[in-house]
Amino acid sequence: MNYVGEVCALLTACCWSGSALAFSAAALRVGSVRLNVTRLLFAAVLLLAVVLLAGIEFHLSTSQLRNLVISGIVGLVIGDTFLFKAYESIGARTGMLIMSAAPAMSALLAYLLLGEVLGSMGFIGMAVTLLGIALVVLERRQTSSGHPEPYIRGIIYAFIAAAGQAGGLVLAKMAFNEGPVNGFVATLIRIVSAIIIIFPIARLAGEYNDVLALYLRDRKALSLTLLGAFLGPFLGITLSLISVAYTSVGISATLMATVPILMLPIVRFVLKEQVSWRAIIGAVVAVAGVAVLFLR
């Protein structure tokens, strides 16, 4: 196939749309840290089974392994923990819209670390993306009542999550640039690295105690977590890494950034939530900005 990277990027966007809704509902039930650790453990088991059953071999240089390990810590520990915290405050749709700023951050990091060109159209694309995000964020703030602090805090969390995803993507691209790496192996390394960091921290902080009993009491939370783990860190991240291996970071990030648009019909027709024209325009403008940024 001539468009393996592009197809995988679009499939990634579909997976992340579903996982975002599942994780958003689960985060409200069990908390962001418990959710992050549990879904990483579940995804690691699935990935290890795939790697062992398929007989996939690990052929990595020291620098490739290092970049994938750091990528996992930056993207999955820092980025996703803050994303789940954002879900608790602002919901999946707004959280994923702000995540469309990640490609712009990826472009800046790729310019600094990979030497990729970033011209005037690149900066215009960044500005358009931020405009689209602002249209939705400011609308939600105007219509929110009560205490604005949780909403503002959620916005900050989402931007930190976007920075984490951008850093993780570029670090993974650095590993792929050095030589071929199997997507399942790369994802497994990233997730195991994240677990090694986040699990002991969560235990010491008392954020991961009595988790089994909690999930047994709340079977819906367990179902949502497992569904999100399958669509997100197992299938979605693997497809995203395959995508950046077969195409540029820019094209991959642009197609994966269509999540806010893909989520609109799901929110409207499945969750029965009202979606304003301003929200639709904001999502389209944000994705259009990403397209201008990378497809110039």
C-alpha positions as CSV (number, residue, x, y, z in Angstrom):
1,M,0.0,0.0,0.0
2,N,1.2,3.5,-0.8
3,Y,-0.7,5.1,2.0
4,V,-0.1,2.8,4.9
5,G,0.9,5.8,7.2
6,E,-2.1,7.9,6.2
7,V,-4.6,5.0,6.7
8,C,-3.1,4.2,10.1
9,A,-3.4,7.8,11.1
10,L,-7.1,7.9,10.3
11,L,-7.7,4.7,12.1
12,T,-5.9,6.1,15.0
13,A,-8.2,9.1,15.1
14,C,-11.2,6.7,15.1
15,C,-9.7,4.7,18.0
16,W,-8.9,7.8,20.0
17,S,-12.4,9.2,19.5
18,G,-13.9,6.1,21.1
19,S,-11.3,5.8,23.8
20,A,-11.7,9.5,24.7
21,L,-15.4,9.0,25.5
22,A,-14.8,5.8,27.4
23,F,-12.0,7.2,29.5
24,S,-13.9,10.4,30.2
25,A,-16.7,8.5,31.7
26,A,-14.3,6.1,33.6
27,A,-12.2,9.0,35.0
28,L,-15.3,10.4,36.7
29,R,-15.9,7.1,38.4
30,V,-12.3,6.0,39.5
31,G,-10.1,9.0,39.1
32,S,-7.4,9.9,36.6
33,V,-4.4,8.1,38.2
34,R,-6.2,4.8,38.8
35,L,-7.5,4.9,35.3
36,N,-4.1,5.6,33.7
37,V,-2.4,2.8,35.6
38,T,-5.1,0.2,35.0
39,R,-5.4,0.9,31.3
40,L,-1.6,0.7,30.9
41,L,-1.4,-2.6,32.7
42,F,-4.2,-4.0,30.6
43,A,-2.7,-2.8,27.3
44,A,0.7,-4.2,28.3
45,V,-0.8,-7.6,28.8
46,L,-2.5,-7.5,25.4
47,L,0.7,-6.2,23.6
48,L,2.9,-8.8,25.3
49,A,0.6,-11.5,24.2
50,V,0.7,-10.3,20.6
51,V,4.5,-9.9,20.5
52,L,5.0,-13.4,22.0
53,L,2.4,-15.2,19.9
54,A,3.5,-13.6,16.7
55,G,7.2,-14.2,17.5
56,I,8.1,-10.6,16.9
57,E,11.8,-10.0,17.7
58,F,13.4,-7.1,19.4
59,H,16.0,-5.5,17.2
60,L,16.8,-2.1,18.7
61,S,19.8,0.0,19.2
62,T,20.6,1.6,22.5
63,S,19.5,5.1,21.3
64,Q,16.3,3.7,19.8
65,L,15.5,2.0,23.1
66,R,16.3,5.2,25.0
67,N,14.1,7.4,22.8
68,L,11.2,5.0,23.1
69,V,11.5,4.8,26.9
70,I,11.6,8.6,27.2
71,S,8.7,8.8,24.7
72,G,6.6,6.6,27.0
73,I,7.3,8.6,30.1
74,V,6.6,11.9,28.4
75,G,3.6,10.9,26.4
76,L,1.9,8.2,28.6
77,V,2.8,9.2,32.2
78,I,2.8,13.0,31.9
79,G,0.6,13.6,28.9
80,D,-2.1,11.1,29.5
81,T,-2.4,11.6,33.3
82,F,-3.0,15.3,32.7
83,L,-5.4,14.5,29.8
84,F,-7.5,12.3,32.1
85,K,-7.5,15.0,34.8
86,A,-8.7,17.4,32.1
87,Y,-11.6,15.0,31.2
88,E,-12.8,15.3,34.8
89,S,-13.1,19.1,34.5
90,I,-14.0,19.9,30.9
91,G,-15.1,16.6,29.3
92,A,-13.9,14.5,26.4
93,R,-14.9,16.8,23.6
94,T,-13.3,20.0,24.8
95,G,-10.3,18.0,26.1
96,M,-9.7,16.4,22.7
97,L,-10.2,19.7,20.9
98,I,-7.4,21.3,22.9
99,M,-5.3,18.2,22.1
100,S,-5.4,19.4,18.5
101,A,-2.7,21.9,19.6
102,A,-0.4,18.9,19.9
103,P,0.6,18.9,16.2
104,A,1.7,22.5,16.4
105,M,3.8,21.6,19.4
106,S,5.1,18.6,17.5
107,A,6.1,20.9,14.6
108,L,8.1,23.1,17.0
109,L,9.8,20.1,18.5
110,A,10.5,18.6,15.1
111,Y,12.0,21.9,14.0
112,L,14.3,22.0,17.0
113,L,15.2,18.3,17.3
114,L,14.8,16.8,13.8
115,G,15.6,19.8,11.7
116,E,12.2,19.9,9.9
117,V,11.4,23.1,8.1
118,L,8.8,25.5,9.8
119,G,8.1,28.5,7.6
120,S,5.6,31.4,7.7
121,M,2.7,29.2,6.7
122,G,3.5,27.0,9.7
123,F,3.0,29.8,12.1
124,I,-0.2,30.8,10.3
125,G,-1.4,27.2,10.8
126,M,-0.6,27.4,14.5
127,A,-2.5,30.6,14.8
128,V,-5.6,29.2,13.0
129,T,-5.5,26.1,15.2
130,L,-5.4,28.2,18.4
131,L,-8.3,30.3,17.0
132,G,-10.5,27.3,16.6
133,I,-9.7,26.1,20.1
134,A,-10.4,29.6,21.5
135,L,-13.8,29.6,19.8
136,V,-14.9,26.6,21.8
137,V,-13.1,27.2,25.0
138,L,-14.4,30.8,25.3
139,E,-17.9,29.7,24.5
140,R,-17.9,27.0,27.2
141,R,-16.5,29.4,29.7
142,Q,-19.3,31.9,29.0
143,T,-22.0,29.3,29.4
144,S,-20.5,27.7,32.5
145,S,-21.9,28.8,35.8
146,G,-20.7,28.6,39.4
147,H,-17.0,28.3,40.1
148,P,-14.8,28.9,37.0
149,E,-11.6,27.5,38.6
150,P,-12.2,23.8,37.7
151,Y,-12.8,24.7,34.1
152,I,-9.7,26.9,33.8
153,R,-7.7,24.2,35.6
154,G,-9.0,21.6,33.1
155,I,-7.9,23.8,30.2
156,I,-4.4,24.0,31.6
157,Y,-4.3,20.3,32.1
158,A,-5.3,19.7,28.5
159,F,-2.6,21.9,27.2
160,I,0.0,20.1,29.3
161,A,-1.4,16.8,27.9
162,A,-1.0,18.2,24.4
163,A,2.7,19.1,25.1
164,G,3.2,15.6,26.5
165,Q,1.7,13.9,23.4
166,A,3.8,16.1,21.1
167,G,7.0,15.3,22.9
168,G,6.2,11.6,22.9
169,L,5.5,11.5,19.2
170,V,8.7,13.3,18.2
171,L,10.8,11.1,20.4
172,A,9.2,8.0,18.9
173,K,9.9,9.4,15.4
174,M,13.5,9.8,16.3
175,A,13.6,6.1,17.1
176,F,12.0,5.2,13.8
177,N,14.3,7.5,11.9
178,E,17.3,5.5,13.0
179,G,16.0,2.2,11.7
180,P,12.8,0.0,11.4
181,V,11.0,-0.8,14.6
182,N,7.9,-3.0,14.8
183,G,4.9,-0.9,15.9
184,F,3.7,-3.4,18.6
185,V,7.3,-3.7,20.0
186,A,7.6,0.1,20.1
187,T,4.3,0.5,21.9
188,L,5.1,-2.2,24.4
189,I,8.4,-0.5,25.3
190,R,6.6,2.8,25.8
191,I,3.9,1.3,27.9
192,V,6.2,-0.8,30.1
193,S,8.4,2.3,30.6
194,A,5.4,4.3,31.7
195,I,4.2,1.5,34.1
196,I,7.7,1.3,35.7
197,I,7.5,5.0,36.5
198,I,3.8,5.6,37.3
199,F,2.9,2.4,39.2
200,P,5.2,2.8,42.2
201,I,4.5,6.6,42.4
202,A,0.7,5.9,42.5
203,R,1.1,3.2,45.2
204,L,3.3,5.4,47.4
205,A,0.9,8.3,47.0
206,G,-2.1,6.0,48.0
207,E,-3.7,6.6,44.6
208,Y,-3.7,2.9,43.6
209,N,-5.0,1.1,46.7
210,D,-8.0,-1.3,46.7
211,V,-8.3,-0.9,43.0
212,L,-9.6,-4.5,42.4
213,A,-12.4,-4.0,45.0
214,L,-13.3,-0.7,43.4
215,Y,-13.7,-2.2,39.9
216,L,-15.6,-5.2,41.2
217,R,-18.1,-2.8,42.8
218,D,-18.3,-0.7,39.7
219,R,-18.5,-3.0,36.7
220,K,-19.4,-0.2,34.4
221,A,-16.2,1.6,35.3
222,L,-14.3,-1.6,34.6
223,S,-16.0,-2.1,31.2
224,L,-15.2,1.5,30.2
225,T,-11.6,1.2,31.3
226,L,-11.0,-2.0,29.3
227,L,-12.8,-0.7,26.2
228,G,-10.7,2.5,26.3
229,A,-7.5,0.6,27.0
230,F,-8.1,-1.6,23.9
231,L,-9.0,1.3,21.6
232,G,-6.3,3.7,23.0
233,P,-3.0,2.4,24.3
234,F,-3.3,-1.0,22.6
235,L,-4.7,-0.3,19.1
236,G,-4.6,3.5,18.8
237,I,-1.0,4.0,20.0
238,T,0.3,1.1,17.9
239,L,-1.4,2.5,14.8
240,S,0.0,6.0,15.5
241,L,3.5,4.6,15.7
242,I,3.0,2.6,12.5
243,S,1.8,5.9,10.9
244,V,4.8,8.0,11.9
245,A,7.0,5.1,10.7
246,Y,5.5,5.2,7.1
247,T,4.9,8.9,6.7
248,S,6.0,12.3,8.0
249,V,5.2,13.5,11.5
250,G,3.3,16.4,9.9
251,I,0.9,14.3,7.8
252,S,0.4,11.8,10.6
253,A,-0.3,14.4,13.2
254,T,-2.7,16.2,10.8
255,L,-4.9,13.2,10.2
256,M,-4.8,12.1,13.8
257,A,-5.9,15.6,14.8
258,T,-9.3,15.0,13.1
259,V,-10.5,13.5,16.4
260,P,-12.5,16.7,17.5
261,I,-14.5,16.5,14.2
262,L,-15.0,12.7,14.4
263,M,-16.3,13.1,18.0
264,L,-19.0,15.6,17.1
265,P,-21.5,13.2,15.6
266,I,-20.8,10.7,18.4
267,V,-21.6,13.3,21.0
268,R,-24.7,14.5,19.2
269,F,-26.3,11.2,18.1
270,V,-24.9,8.7,20.6
271,L,-24.7,10.7,23.8
272,K,-27.6,13.0,22.8
273,E,-25.7,16.2,23.8
274,Q,-26.4,19.5,22.1
275,V,-23.6,20.7,19.9
276,S,-23.6,24.4,18.9
277,W,-22.6,25.8,15.6
278,R,-19.8,27.6,17.3
279,A,-18.4,24.3,18.6
280,I,-18.6,22.7,15.1
281,I,-16.9,25.7,13.5
282,G,-14.3,25.8,16.2
283,A,-13.4,22.1,15.6
284,V,-13.3,22.5,11.9
285,V,-11.1,25.6,12.1
286,A,-8.7,23.9,14.6
287,V,-8.3,20.9,12.3
288,A,-7.9,23.3,9.3
289,G,-5.1,25.0,11.1
290,V,-3.3,21.7,11.6
291,A,-3.7,21.0,7.9
292,V,-2.3,24.4,7.0
293,L,0.6,23.8,9.4
294,F,1.7,20.6,7.8
295,L,0.3,20.3,4.3
296,R,1.6,23.7,3.1
